Amino acid sequence: MTDDYAMDTGLSSADSDSHALFGQTMGLVALTTGCFALGAYLGRDLSYQLGWVFFIASFAALIGISFASRRNEQVGIGLLFGVGALLGLAFAPTISYYAGADPNALAQAGGATALFILGFGSAGYATRRDLSVLARLLFWALFVLIGFGVVLTFASLPSGWLVYSILGLVIFAGYVMFDFQRLHDSQGIDSAPQMAANIFLDILNVFTFFLNIFSGEGSNR
């Protein structure tokens, strides 16, 4: 009877840690999204060329998160918010363009992204099937997708970018499920900044693919 009580107590503690990590991670995702929105607003008049500079800077900050979080969680969180703001500045010219030319596409992409993350995130968080094998397949699929994007940059294929966006959504459906499963299984609260970064990047990529689809850019290229 004592052993049963101890097991029950252990399970409750694990569930409590998991819920705490989920709450902190999603809170960080929300704040990072806010930093992204602020960066996009402040950089609305930037040129596309300068946007690339901020994109490279955000990539450097992203690499630093995994190292900083192990030593100082607050530094990791600061870098996470920096990634959000820098990516907001990087995407500012694109968002500014669509805000003026096709605001409905922005709204539709935002709504579709929210439903997409909610659906596949819930599925990944609830599933008991190990998705680690899927993650390895997704890595190579993403690598191929990037190569396809490079080809499309130099070669005009009918509806090529539309196919690219649809394939991207398929790949990131898997990534969203995998990242939310890791969020469910992990109990280390110090991993919150890195997990928040992964989920934020999932959201940003999904939003970009949907924006490409709803704006009609994919079918027009």
C-alpha positions as CSV (number, residue, x, y, z in Angstrom):
1,M,0.0,0.0,0.0
2,T,2.9,2.3,0.8
3,D,4.5,1.5,-2.6
4,D,1.3,2.3,-4.4
5,Y,1.1,5.6,-2.6
6,A,4.7,6.4,-3.5
7,M,4.1,5.5,-7.1
8,D,1.0,7.7,-7.2
9,T,3.0,10.6,-5.7
10,G,5.8,10.2,-8.2
11,L,3.3,10.2,-11.1
12,S,1.7,13.4,-9.7
13,S,5.0,15.1,-9.4
14,A,6.0,14.1,-12.9
15,D,2.7,15.4,-14.3
16,S,3.1,18.6,-12.3
17,D,6.6,19.2,-13.8
18,S,5.3,18.5,-17.2
19,H,2.4,20.9,-16.9
20,A,4.8,23.6,-15.4
21,L,7.2,23.1,-18.4
22,F,4.3,23.4,-20.9
23,G,3.0,26.6,-19.3
24,Q,6.4,28.2,-19.2
25,T,7.3,27.1,-22.7
26,M,4.0,28.3,-24.3
27,G,4.3,31.6,-22.3
28,L,7.8,32.1,-23.8
29,V,6.4,31.3,-27.3
30,A,3.7,34.0,-26.8
31,L,6.2,36.6,-25.6
32,T,8.6,35.7,-28.5
33,T,5.7,36.2,-30.9
34,G,5.1,39.6,-29.4
35,C,8.8,40.4,-29.9
36,F,8.4,39.3,-33.5
37,A,5.4,41.6,-34.0
38,L,7.3,44.5,-32.4
39,G,10.3,43.9,-34.7
40,A,8.0,43.7,-37.7
41,Y,6.4,47.0,-36.8
42,L,9.7,48.8,-36.1
43,G,11.2,47.5,-39.3
44,R,8.2,48.1,-41.6
45,D,10.3,50.6,-43.7
46,L,13.4,48.5,-44.0
47,S,14.7,47.2,-47.3
48,Y,14.8,43.5,-48.2
49,Q,18.6,43.6,-48.3
50,L,18.8,44.9,-44.7
51,G,16.3,42.2,-43.7
52,W,18.8,39.5,-44.7
53,V,21.3,41.1,-42.2
54,F,18.8,40.7,-39.4
55,F,18.0,37.1,-40.5
56,I,21.7,36.1,-40.3
57,A,21.9,37.8,-36.8
58,S,18.8,35.8,-35.7
59,F,20.4,32.6,-36.8
60,A,23.5,33.4,-34.7
61,A,21.3,34.1,-31.7
62,L,19.4,30.9,-32.2
63,I,22.6,28.9,-32.0
64,G,23.5,30.6,-28.8
65,I,20.2,29.7,-27.1
66,S,21.1,26.0,-26.7
67,F,24.5,26.8,-25.1
68,A,23.3,29.7,-22.9
69,S,20.2,27.8,-21.5
70,R,22.5,25.1,-20.0
71,R,24.4,27.7,-18.0
72,N,22.0,30.6,-17.4
73,E,18.3,30.3,-18.2
74,Q,17.8,34.0,-18.1
75,V,20.4,34.6,-20.8
76,G,18.7,31.9,-22.9
77,I,15.4,33.6,-22.5
78,G,16.9,36.9,-23.5
79,L,18.4,35.4,-26.6
80,L,15.0,33.8,-27.4
81,F,13.3,37.2,-27.3
82,G,16.2,38.6,-29.4
83,V,15.6,35.9,-32.0
84,G,11.9,36.9,-32.1
85,A,12.7,40.6,-32.5
86,L,15.5,40.0,-35.1
87,L,13.2,37.7,-37.2
88,G,10.5,40.3,-37.0
89,L,12.9,42.8,-38.4
90,A,14.0,40.3,-41.1
91,F,10.4,39.6,-42.1
92,A,9.3,43.2,-41.8
93,P,9.6,44.2,-45.5
94,T,7.6,41.1,-46.5
95,I,4.8,41.6,-43.9
96,S,4.7,45.3,-44.7
97,Y,4.2,44.5,-48.4
98,Y,1.3,42.1,-47.8
99,A,-0.2,44.5,-45.2
100,G,-0.6,47.0,-48.0
101,A,-1.2,44.8,-51.0
102,D,-3.2,41.9,-49.5
103,P,-4.2,42.3,-45.8
104,N,-6.7,39.4,-46.1
105,A,-3.9,37.0,-47.0
106,L,-2.2,38.0,-43.7
107,A,-5.4,37.4,-41.7
108,Q,-6.1,34.1,-43.4
109,A,-2.6,32.9,-42.9
110,G,-2.6,33.8,-39.3
111,G,-5.9,32.1,-38.6
112,A,-4.9,29.0,-40.6
113,T,-1.6,28.8,-38.7
114,A,-3.4,29.0,-35.3
115,L,-5.6,26.1,-36.2
116,F,-2.8,24.1,-37.7
117,I,-0.6,24.4,-34.6
118,L,-3.6,23.7,-32.3
119,G,-4.5,20.6,-34.2
120,F,-1.1,19.0,-34.8
121,G,0.3,20.2,-31.6
122,S,-2.5,18.6,-29.6
123,A,-2.0,15.4,-31.6
124,G,1.7,15.3,-30.8
125,Y,1.2,16.1,-27.2
126,A,-1.4,13.4,-26.7
127,T,0.1,10.6,-28.8
128,R,2.0,7.7,-27.1
129,R,3.8,6.7,-30.3
130,D,7.5,7.5,-30.4
131,L,8.0,10.1,-33.1
132,S,11.8,10.2,-32.8
133,V,12.1,8.0,-36.0
134,L,9.8,10.5,-37.8
135,A,12.1,13.4,-36.7
136,R,15.0,11.8,-38.6
137,L,12.9,11.5,-41.7
138,L,11.7,15.0,-41.4
139,F,15.3,16.3,-41.2
140,W,16.1,14.8,-44.6
141,A,12.7,15.8,-46.1
142,L,13.4,19.4,-45.0
143,F,16.9,19.2,-46.6
144,V,15.3,18.1,-49.9
145,L,12.7,20.9,-49.6
146,I,15.4,23.5,-49.2
147,G,17.1,22.1,-52.3
148,F,13.8,22.3,-54.2
149,G,13.4,25.9,-53.1
150,V,16.9,26.7,-54.5
151,V,15.9,25.1,-57.8
152,L,12.7,27.2,-58.0
153,T,14.7,30.3,-57.4
154,F,16.5,29.8,-60.7
155,A,14.0,27.8,-62.7
156,S,10.4,28.7,-63.4
157,L,8.1,25.7,-62.8
158,P,4.3,25.9,-63.1
159,S,2.8,26.1,-59.6
160,G,6.2,25.2,-58.3
161,W,6.0,27.4,-55.2
162,L,2.5,26.2,-54.4
163,V,3.8,22.6,-54.4
164,Y,6.7,23.8,-52.3
165,S,4.4,25.4,-49.7
166,I,2.1,22.3,-49.5
167,L,5.1,20.0,-49.0
168,G,6.4,22.4,-46.4
169,L,3.2,22.2,-44.5
170,V,3.3,18.4,-44.6
171,I,6.8,18.4,-43.2
172,F,6.1,20.9,-40.5
173,A,3.0,19.1,-39.4
174,G,5.4,16.3,-38.4
175,Y,7.8,18.8,-36.8
176,V,5.0,20.3,-34.7
177,M,3.8,16.9,-33.5
178,F,7.4,15.9,-32.7
179,D,8.2,19.1,-30.8
180,F,5.0,19.0,-28.8
181,Q,5.7,15.3,-27.9
182,R,9.1,16.3,-26.6
183,L,7.5,19.1,-24.6
184,H,5.2,16.5,-23.1
185,D,7.9,14.0,-22.3
186,S,10.5,16.5,-20.9
187,Q,10.5,17.5,-17.3
188,G,13.6,19.8,-17.2
189,I,12.3,23.3,-16.7
190,D,15.6,24.7,-18.0
191,S,14.8,23.3,-21.4
192,A,11.9,25.8,-21.9
193,P,13.8,28.4,-23.9
194,Q,15.1,25.9,-26.4
195,M,11.7,24.2,-26.8
196,A,10.0,27.6,-27.1
197,A,12.5,28.5,-29.9
198,N,11.7,25.2,-31.7
199,I,7.9,25.8,-31.5
200,F,8.2,29.4,-32.5
201,L,10.2,28.5,-35.6
202,D,7.5,25.9,-36.4
203,I,4.8,28.6,-36.2
204,L,6.8,31.0,-38.3
205,N,7.5,28.5,-41.0
206,V,3.8,27.4,-41.1
207,F,2.7,31.0,-41.3
208,T,5.1,31.6,-44.2
209,F,3.8,28.6,-46.2
210,F,0.2,29.6,-45.6
211,L,0.9,33.2,-46.6
212,N,2.4,32.0,-49.8
213,I,-0.7,29.9,-50.5
214,F,-3.4,32.5,-49.5
215,S,-1.7,35.4,-51.3
216,G,-1.7,33.4,-54.5
217,E,2.0,33.9,-54.9
218,G,2.6,30.1,-55.1
219,S,0.3,29.6,-58.1
220,N,1.4,32.8,-59.9
221,R,5.1,32.0,-60.0
